[in-house]
Amino acid sequence: MSSLNFDLPPDVILPVDRIDVRLDTGVHPFERDHAQAIEENWQRETARNPALFNGTVVLLSSLAYRGGKLSGTCHPVRFATFMHWRNNRETPGTAHAFAHAMLVSGDGALVAIRMGSHTVSAGRVYFAAGSFEPSDFFDGIVDIDYNMIREVREETGLDLGRAARGQRCHVLATQGGIVIFRRYRMAEPAETIVALIEEHVSKETEPEISGPVVIRSADDLPDGLMPHMLPLVQWHFANPDSG
């Protein structure tokens, strides 16, 4: 990362044995320093997509990787602030992190999702995920697996408590954000998992996703795959039995 507040090598998947990312409830400098621009951008965004909700997410102000430990600080911000940051990703001292539960089926496929047409990432494909929220922090420290379990349940209806959790997380820092991920292995074949997700989506009034997407190899890439997903998919199929 380019900012002195962030110390992770870019575009390298690294093993993570401990995560100590803390929530500072003070105002993020980005939100403080760009208040007018944030509001003006939000007006444009909601004019294009009235379904957007100005809830609370978090943005990082620092993050570092040392000896398998990921440590950093983040602040609660309005979703409007995140949307403005999204258009200004090179702003020093600010970054976005999110967690991916890498869902592996019993027959070795990856099961991702395609986002719904009314969402910010309409049509894009990635593992079920969402930004960290203050509710994902316990005693001030983020619980990555709690976030993963919550997001997967909300978007797909699947209960990751039934899945075998990988031994460790991994992290990948890209220009688009910082993704922390862990494998979750389910016993069912991909077709069964797809049917369960489709049943969940069919019962939702306003589902976040349009449906599941199965990836069976590093050469089996769907349209709309988010750029950060390619190295994750390649890593999984190159190391199918690790962690």
SEPAVEX-296508 format. One record per residue (C-alpha): residue in three letters; z negated, x, y. Coordinates in Angstrom, 3 decimals, decimal comma. Layout:
<pts>
{aa->ALA; zz->Z; xx->X; yy->Y} .
...
</pts>
This chain:
<pts>
{aa->MET; zz->0,000; xx->0,000; yy->0,000} .
{aa->SER; zz->0,823; xx->1,258; yy->3,486} .
{aa->SER; zz->-2,424; xx->0,327; yy->5,296} .
{aa->LEU; zz->-5,438; xx->2,623; yy->5,140} .
{aa->ASN; zz->-7,470; xx->-0,469; yy->4,199} .
{aa->PHE; zz->-5,542; xx->-0,678; yy->0,923} .
{aa->ASP; zz->-5,493; xx->2,079; yy->-1,660} .
{aa->LEU; zz->-3,356; xx->1,089; yy->-4,652} .
{aa->PRO; zz->-0,191; xx->2,795; yy->-5,844} .
{aa->PRO; zz->2,725; xx->0,365; yy->-5,394} .
{aa->ASP; zz->4,800; xx->-1,046; yy->-8,246} .
{aa->VAL; zz->2,615; xx->0,380; yy->-11,042} .
{aa->ILE; zz->0,745; xx->-1,754; yy->-13,594} .
{aa->LEU; zz->-2,808; xx->-0,415; yy->-13,873} .
{aa->PRO; zz->-5,630; xx->-1,354; yy->-16,282} .
{aa->VAL; zz->-8,689; xx->-2,980; yy->-14,716} .
{aa->ASP; zz->-12,096; xx->-2,879; yy->-16,401} .
{aa->ARG; zz->-14,197; xx->-4,100; yy->-13,463} .
{aa->ILE; zz->-13,470; xx->-6,278; yy->-10,420} .
{aa->ASP; zz->-15,748; xx->-6,217; yy->-7,380} .
{aa->VAL; zz->-13,880; xx->-8,221; yy->-4,739} .
{aa->ARG; zz->-16,343; xx->-9,773; yy->-2,308} .
{aa->LEU; zz->-16,118; xx->-12,704; yy->0,078} .
{aa->ASP; zz->-16,941; xx->-12,049; yy->3,730} .
{aa->THR; zz->-17,405; xx->-15,437; yy->5,396} .
{aa->GLY; zz->-16,582; xx->-13,971; yy->8,814} .
{aa->VAL; zz->-13,225; xx->-14,684; yy->10,458} .
{aa->HIS; zz->-10,366; xx->-12,570; yy->9,132} .
{aa->PRO; zz->-8,970; xx->-10,346; yy->11,937} .
{aa->PHE; zz->-5,463; xx->-11,674; yy->11,192} .
{aa->GLU; zz->-6,555; xx->-15,267; yy->11,791} .
{aa->ARG; zz->-8,455; xx->-14,285; yy->14,939} .
{aa->ASP; zz->-5,639; xx->-12,212; yy->16,453} .
{aa->HIS; zz->-2,740; xx->-14,577; yy->15,693} .
{aa->ALA; zz->-4,257; xx->-18,005; yy->16,389} .
{aa->GLN; zz->-1,443; xx->-19,327; yy->18,585} .
{aa->ALA; zz->1,359; xx->-17,985; yy->16,371} .
{aa->ILE; zz->-0,371; xx->-19,455; yy->13,311} .
{aa->GLU; zz->-0,503; xx->-22,902; yy->14,906} .
{aa->GLU; zz->3,126; xx->-22,753; yy->16,075} .
{aa->ASN; zz->4,303; xx->-21,679; yy->12,621} .
{aa->TRP; zz->2,256; xx->-24,445; yy->10,969} .
{aa->GLN; zz->3,958; xx->-27,041; yy->13,144} .
{aa->ARG; zz->7,352; xx->-25,759; yy->11,965} .
{aa->GLU; zz->6,278; xx->-25,607; yy->8,319} .
{aa->THR; zz->4,874; xx->-29,137; yy->8,242} .
{aa->ALA; zz->7,927; xx->-30,479; yy->10,039} .
{aa->ARG; zz->9,997; xx->-29,142; yy->7,125} .
{aa->ASN; zz->7,495; xx->-30,165; yy->4,459} .
{aa->PRO; zz->4,958; xx->-32,854; yy->5,469} .
{aa->ALA; zz->3,314; xx->-32,580; yy->2,031} .
{aa->LEU; zz->1,666; xx->-29,253; yy->2,945} .
{aa->PHE; zz->-2,138; xx->-29,377; yy->3,078} .
{aa->ASN; zz->-4,126; xx->-27,117; yy->5,390} .
{aa->GLY; zz->-6,885; xx->-26,291; yy->2,919} .
{aa->THR; zz->-8,894; xx->-23,085; yy->2,570} .
{aa->VAL; zz->-7,701; xx->-19,994; yy->0,697} .
{aa->VAL; zz->-8,613; xx->-16,312; yy->1,087} .
{aa->LEU; zz->-6,834; xx->-13,215; yy->2,400} .
{aa->LEU; zz->-7,841; xx->-9,631; yy->1,721} .
{aa->SER; zz->-8,885; xx->-7,216; yy->4,440} .
{aa->SER; zz->-9,319; xx->-4,284; yy->2,019} .
{aa->LEU; zz->-8,651; xx->-3,397; yy->-1,621} .
{aa->ALA; zz->-8,891; xx->-0,149; yy->-3,569} .
{aa->TYR; zz->-8,475; xx->1,024; yy->-7,169} .
{aa->ARG; zz->-10,618; xx->3,818; yy->-8,594} .
{aa->GLY; zz->-11,150; xx->4,690; yy->-12,248} .
{aa->GLY; zz->-10,382; xx->1,235; yy->-13,575} .
{aa->LYS; zz->-12,407; xx->-0,545; yy->-10,869} .
{aa->LEU; zz->-10,823; xx->-2,860; yy->-8,305} .
{aa->SER; zz->-12,985; xx->-3,332; yy->-5,214} .
{aa->GLY; zz->-12,314; xx->-5,026; yy->-1,913} .
{aa->THR; zz->-13,169; xx->-7,608; yy->0,722} .
{aa->CYS; zz->-11,571; xx->-10,927; yy->1,545} .
{aa->HIS; zz->-12,153; xx->-13,744; yy->4,026} .
{aa->PRO; zz->-11,657; xx->-17,514; yy->3,899} .
{aa->VAL; zz->-8,650; xx->-18,610; yy->5,978} .
{aa->ARG; zz->-6,760; xx->-21,823; yy->6,563} .
{aa->PHE; zz->-3,596; xx->-22,338; yy->4,523} .
{aa->ALA; zz->-1,769; xx->-22,314; yy->7,872} .
{aa->THR; zz->-2,940; xx->-18,729; yy->8,311} .
{aa->PHE; zz->-1,653; xx->-17,803; yy->4,866} .
{aa->MET; zz->1,732; xx->-19,342; yy->5,680} .
{aa->HIS; zz->2,023; xx->-17,280; yy->8,860} .
{aa->TRP; zz->0,979; xx->-14,139; yy->6,964} .
{aa->ARG; zz->3,646; xx->-14,977; yy->4,383} .
{aa->ASN; zz->6,260; xx->-14,499; yy->7,116} .
{aa->ASN; zz->4,586; xx->-11,310; yy->8,377} .
{aa->ARG; zz->3,613; xx->-9,461; yy->5,220} .
{aa->GLU; zz->3,745; xx->-6,013; yy->6,827} .
{aa->THR; zz->0,789; xx->-6,758; yy->9,130} .
{aa->PRO; zz->-1,712; xx->-3,861; yy->8,737} .
{aa->GLY; zz->-5,104; xx->-4,654; yy->7,271} .
{aa->THR; zz->-4,044; xx->-7,846; yy->5,530} .
{aa->ALA; zz->-2,851; xx->-8,672; yy->2,008} .
{aa->HIS; zz->-2,822; xx->-11,510; yy->-0,484} .
{aa->ALA; zz->-4,059; xx->-11,312; yy->-4,073} .
{aa->PHE; zz->-3,690; xx->-13,891; yy->-6,813} .
{aa->ALA; zz->-4,424; xx->-14,053; yy->-10,532} .
{aa->HIS; zz->-2,113; xx->-14,832; yy->-13,430} .
{aa->ALA; zz->-3,161; xx->-16,026; yy->-16,841} .
{aa->MET; zz->-0,297; xx->-14,586; yy->-18,900} .
{aa->LEU; zz->0,022; xx->-17,325; yy->-21,496} .
{aa->VAL; zz->1,252; xx->-16,059; yy->-24,895} .
{aa->SER; zz->2,190; xx->-18,561; yy->-27,594} .
{aa->GLY; zz->1,477; xx->-18,196; yy->-31,285} .
{aa->ASP; zz->5,112; xx->-17,239; yy->-31,894} .
{aa->GLY; zz->5,041; xx->-14,483; yy->-29,275} .
{aa->ALA; zz->6,751; xx->-16,191; yy->-26,342} .
{aa->LEU; zz->5,496; xx->-16,305; yy->-22,765} .
{aa->VAL; zz->4,947; xx->-19,732; yy->-21,250} .
{aa->ALA; zz->5,398; xx->-19,919; yy->-17,477} .
{aa->ILE; zz->5,901; xx->-22,863; yy->-15,108} .
{aa->ARG; zz->8,449; xx->-23,957; yy->-12,512} .
{aa->MET; zz->6,961; xx->-25,180; yy->-9,236} .
{aa->GLY; zz->7,582; xx->-28,727; yy->-8,014} .
{aa->SER; zz->10,078; xx->-29,605; yy->-5,302} .
{aa->HIS; zz->7,398; xx->-30,538; yy->-2,741} .
{aa->THR; zz->5,528; xx->-27,208; yy->-2,969} .
{aa->VAL; zz->5,842; xx->-24,032; yy->-0,883} .
{aa->SER; zz->7,434; xx->-22,208; yy->-3,840} .
{aa->ALA; zz->9,704; xx->-25,050; yy->-4,956} .
{aa->GLY; zz->11,811; xx->-24,136; yy->-7,992} .
{aa->ARG; zz->10,250; xx->-20,707; yy->-8,446} .
{aa->VAL; zz->9,047; xx->-19,568; yy->-11,866} .
{aa->TYR; zz->5,794; xx->-17,726; yy->-12,538} .
{aa->PHE; zz->2,636; xx->-18,071; yy->-14,614} .
{aa->ALA; zz->0,434; xx->-20,982; yy->-13,554} .
{aa->ALA; zz->-1,635; xx->-19,661; yy->-10,662} .
{aa->GLY; zz->-2,954; xx->-20,264; yy->-7,195} .
{aa->SER; zz->-4,609; xx->-18,424; yy->-4,343} .
{aa->PHE; zz->-8,290; xx->-17,609; yy->-4,607} .
{aa->GLU; zz->-10,518; xx->-20,221; yy->-3,027} .
{aa->PRO; zz->-14,165; xx->-19,898; yy->-1,927} .
{aa->SER; zz->-15,166; xx->-21,886; yy->-5,045} .
{aa->ASP; zz->-13,890; xx->-18,971; yy->-7,186} .
{aa->PHE; zz->-16,676; xx->-16,717; yy->-5,848} .
{aa->PHE; zz->-20,121; xx->-16,560; yy->-7,440} .
{aa->ASP; zz->-22,894; xx->-14,640; yy->-5,717} .
{aa->GLY; zz->-20,189; xx->-13,505; yy->-3,313} .
{aa->ILE; zz->-17,954; xx->-11,891; yy->-5,975} .
{aa->VAL; zz->-14,668; xx->-13,326; yy->-7,229} .
{aa->ASP; zz->-14,564; xx->-14,565; yy->-10,819} .
{aa->ILE; zz->-10,948; xx->-13,904; yy->-11,799} .
{aa->ASP; zz->-11,126; xx->-15,768; yy->-15,082} .
{aa->TYR; zz->-12,712; xx->-18,825; yy->-13,467} .
{aa->ASN; zz->-9,768; xx->-18,916; yy->-11,049} .
{aa->MET; zz->-7,254; xx->-18,560; yy->-13,886} .
{aa->ILE; zz->-8,888; xx->-21,258; yy->-16,009} .
{aa->ARG; zz->-9,100; xx->-23,660; yy->-13,048} .
{aa->GLU; zz->-5,504; xx->-23,173; yy->-11,948} .
{aa->VAL; zz->-4,045; xx->-23,426; yy->-15,451} .
{aa->ARG; zz->-5,996; xx->-26,623; yy->-16,104} .
{aa->GLU; zz->-4,936; xx->-28,179; yy->-12,788} .
{aa->GLU; zz->-1,249; xx->-27,357; yy->-13,170} .
{aa->THR; zz->-0,678; xx->-27,662; yy->-16,924} .
{aa->GLY; zz->-3,646; xx->-29,536; yy->-18,389} .
{aa->LEU; zz->-4,244; xx->-26,670; yy->-20,839} .
{aa->ASP; zz->-7,779; xx->-25,493; yy->-21,586} .
{aa->LEU; zz->-7,861; xx->-21,693; yy->-21,744} .
{aa->GLY; zz->-11,210; xx->-21,955; yy->-23,497} .
{aa->ARG; zz->-9,126; xx->-22,525; yy->-26,639} .
{aa->ALA; zz->-7,200; xx->-19,272; yy->-26,093} .
{aa->ALA; zz->-8,062; xx->-15,707; yy->-27,109} .
{aa->ARG; zz->-8,722; xx->-13,747; yy->-23,917} .
{aa->GLY; zz->-7,280; xx->-10,250; yy->-23,561} .
{aa->GLN; zz->-9,779; xx->-7,397; yy->-23,486} .
{aa->ARG; zz->-8,994; xx->-6,373; yy->-19,917} .
{aa->CYS; zz->-7,132; xx->-7,345; yy->-16,778} .
{aa->HIS; zz->-4,302; xx->-5,401; yy->-15,167} .
{aa->VAL; zz->-3,169; xx->-5,195; yy->-11,559} .
{aa->LEU; zz->0,225; xx->-4,766; yy->-9,899} .
{aa->ALA; zz->0,596; xx->-4,167; yy->-6,147} .
{aa->THR; zz->3,958; xx->-5,199; yy->-4,669} .
{aa->GLN; zz->5,305; xx->-5,909; yy->-1,207} .
{aa->GLY; zz->4,977; xx->-9,611; yy->-1,975} .
{aa->GLY; zz->1,290; xx->-9,426; yy->-2,865} .
{aa->ILE; zz->-1,193; xx->-8,121; yy->-5,410} .
{aa->VAL; zz->-1,261; xx->-9,795; yy->-8,801} .
{aa->ILE; zz->-4,195; xx->-9,427; yy->-11,205} .
{aa->PHE; zz->-3,380; xx->-10,672; yy->-14,671} .
{aa->ARG; zz->-4,795; xx->-11,055; yy->-18,161} .
{aa->ARG; zz->-3,235; xx->-12,192; yy->-21,421} .
{aa->TYR; zz->-4,445; xx->-15,452; yy->-22,948} .
{aa->ARG; zz->-3,142; xx->-16,015; yy->-26,478} .
{aa->MET; zz->-2,833; xx->-19,538; yy->-27,884} .
{aa->ALA; zz->-2,407; xx->-20,275; yy->-31,585} .
{aa->GLU; zz->0,237; xx->-22,972; yy->-31,087} .
{aa->PRO; zz->3,966; xx->-22,143; yy->-30,999} .
{aa->ALA; zz->5,774; xx->-22,352; yy->-27,665} .
{aa->GLU; zz->7,316; xx->-25,754; yy->-28,447} .
{aa->THR; zz->3,878; xx->-27,316; yy->-28,955} .
{aa->ILE; zz->2,542; xx->-25,809; yy->-25,725} .
{aa->VAL; zz->5,617; xx->-27,069; yy->-23,876} .
{aa->ALA; zz->5,006; xx->-30,595; yy->-25,204} .
{aa->LEU; zz->1,367; xx->-30,502; yy->-24,090} .
{aa->ILE; zz->2,330; xx->-29,390; yy->-20,575} .
{aa->GLU; zz->5,113; xx->-31,954; yy->-20,305} .
{aa->GLU; zz->2,699; xx->-34,696; yy->-21,345} .
{aa->HIS; zz->0,272; xx->-33,590; yy->-18,625} .
{aa->VAL; zz->2,998; xx->-33,497; yy->-15,963} .
{aa->SER; zz->4,212; xx->-36,971; yy->-16,942} .
{aa->LYS; zz->0,767; xx->-38,421; yy->-16,246} .
{aa->GLU; zz->0,334; xx->-36,810; yy->-12,825} .
{aa->THR; zz->1,103; xx->-38,840; yy->-9,705} .
{aa->GLU; zz->2,121; xx->-35,738; yy->-7,722} .
{aa->PRO; zz->2,330; xx->-32,845; yy->-10,199} .
{aa->GLU; zz->2,366; xx->-29,339; yy->-8,745} .
{aa->ILE; zz->4,911; xx->-28,206; yy->-11,308} .
{aa->SER; zz->8,192; xx->-29,635; yy->-12,503} .
{aa->GLY; zz->7,606; xx->-28,343; yy->-16,034} .
{aa->PRO; zz->7,079; xx->-25,368; yy->-18,361} .
{aa->VAL; zz->9,452; xx->-22,433; yy->-18,835} .
{aa->VAL; zz->9,551; xx->-20,389; yy->-22,078} .
{aa->ILE; zz->10,452; xx->-16,679; yy->-21,938} .
{aa->ARG; zz->11,144; xx->-15,146; yy->-25,349} .
{aa->SER; zz->12,237; xx->-11,629; yy->-24,378} .
{aa->ALA; zz->12,696; xx->-9,322; yy->-21,403} .
{aa->ASP; zz->16,378; xx->-10,289; yy->-21,492} .
{aa->ASP; zz->15,563; xx->-14,015; yy->-21,509} .
{aa->LEU; zz->14,946; xx->-14,475; yy->-17,797} .
{aa->PRO; zz->15,110; xx->-17,930; yy->-16,191} .
{aa->ASP; zz->16,668; xx->-18,768; yy->-12,848} .
{aa->GLY; zz->14,139; xx->-18,735; yy->-10,043} .
{aa->LEU; zz->11,903; xx->-16,043; yy->-11,574} .
{aa->MET; zz->9,641; xx->-14,620; yy->-8,859} .
{aa->PRO; zz->10,323; xx->-10,886; yy->-8,280} .
{aa->HIS; zz->6,803; xx->-9,810; yy->-9,260} .
{aa->MET; zz->7,248; xx->-11,514; yy->-12,640} .
{aa->LEU; zz->9,953; xx->-9,153; yy->-13,897} .
{aa->PRO; zz->7,675; xx->-6,102; yy->-14,356} .
{aa->LEU; zz->5,021; xx->-8,322; yy->-15,966} .
{aa->VAL; zz->7,516; xx->-9,750; yy->-18,465} .
{aa->GLN; zz->8,909; xx->-6,283; yy->-19,214} .
{aa->TRP; zz->5,392; xx->-4,871; yy->-19,652} .
{aa->HIS; zz->4,398; xx->-7,648; yy->-22,064} .
{aa->PHE; zz->7,370; xx->-7,271; yy->-24,378} .
{aa->ALA; zz->7,153; xx->-3,457; yy->-24,286} .
{aa->ASN; zz->3,444; xx->-3,671; yy->-25,210} .
{aa->PRO; zz->3,121; xx->-6,941; yy->-27,142} .
{aa->ASP; zz->-0,054; xx->-6,035; yy->-29,016} .
{aa->SER; zz->-2,045; xx->-4,185; yy->-26,347} .
{aa->GLY; zz->-5,120; xx->-5,577; yy->-24,531} .
</pts>
